Amino acid sequence: KLDKFVRCSSRLSYFAVFDGHGGARASRFAAENLHLNLARKFPTGESENLEKLIKKSLLDTFKQTDEDFLKKASSQKPAWKDGSTATCALVVDDTVYVANLGDSRTNTILADVAESRREIPTSGEWPLL
């Protein structure tokens, strides 16, 4: 789906960081699967509600990746107890969409012409969309 969208968009970039706890399996699973789930859930075509659809696709992607890992982890003998935080930035043209889960945070800093910087605050413990 992303390839169809890219044809309509001049820029599309994905960045993510995963911080595992209790083992590396959850963070490795997320690193290998989050972007694939995002590609499957990403909106296609042009839409006046594109921003809302992108936010929903990020939220659905985090949920799907979590469900997939929990299913895999619970089927192991003994069951895996790994966990992971995740933070993801999706850049679509000039808009940055940020989502996070757990205590990982993303700081957004804008540099103006005078080279001074200011941080754009985010808040909350849920995915920031």
N, C-alpha and C positions, 0 to 999 in steps of 0.2 A: 504494500500500500504506500509506503514512503516514497518509492520511486515515482508513483503517479503524482504525489503531492509535490515532489521536488521539481517536476517539470513546470508547475505553476508558481513555484517559489524560487526566489533567487538564492536564498541561503537557508540551510538547515543543518544544525550541529547538535550533537548529543554528548554530554559529559556526565560521568557518575563516579561517586566514591562510595565504597562499602567498607564498613569497619566491623569485623566479626568479633564475637565474644563466645567463649565456651568451645572454640574450635573455628576452623576456617571454612567449613563446608557451606554454611549459609551464605557467607559473603561471596564465596566462589560461585555458588549457584546463582545468586543475584547478578553477579558480573556477567555470567554466561547467558542469562535468560531475560533480564529486565528489558534490554533493547529489542530482543526478539518479540516479546509480548507487546512492547510499544509499537513496533512495526505492524503487528496484527490488529491492534486496536486504534491505530492512528486514523483520523478522519480523512476521507478522500474527497477530491473535488473541491470546488470553491463554494463557500457558504457564508452567509452574513453572520452566522453564529459560530464562526471558526474558533474564536478565542474560547468560548464556552466548551466547544467540542474537544479542543486540545486539552483543556484542564480536566475534563471528564476522562479522556483517554489516559492521562497520566495517573489519575486516581485509580481507574480500573486496572491499569498496568501494575501498579504497586500491589493491589489486592490479589490479582491473578498470580503474580510471582510468589507472593506469600503463601497463597493456597497451594500452589504447585510444590513449593518446598516443604510445607507441613505434611503434605501427602507422602512425599518421598521420604522425609525424615521419620515419619511414624511407621513406615513399612520396613525400616531397617531393624536388625536384631543385634544388639539392643538399639532401641530408638535413639536417633541423634538428638542431642540437646543443644546444638549450636544455635546461635542467633546472629543477627547482623543489623546494624543501622544502615541507612542508605540516604544519600542525597543526590539529586539529579538536576541538571540544568539542560533545558531544551531551548535552543535559540532558533527562532523562526523569523527570518528577515531581521527586523530591528527589535523584536520582542523576545525577552528572556522569560521562560516559564521555569519556576523552581519548585521542586517537590522534595520533601524529606520525610523520613520515618525514623523514630528513635531520637537520640540526643545529638546526632550529627547536624550541623548547621551550615548554611551557606551565607556568606557575607557578600553583598553586592556593593561595589564601590564604583562611583562615576568620577572620571577625571574631566574637568572642564578645560577650557582653553588656557587658563592661567596655571595649569598643572596642579592646582589644589584639588584635593579629593574630599568627597563626602560619602558617608555610608548611608545606604538606604535600609532602614530598619525593617526587620520582619519579626513576627511574634507567633507564639502558639506552639504546641507540641504535636499537632497533627500535620499531615502533608500540607505544605504551604503552596497553594496554587493561585 
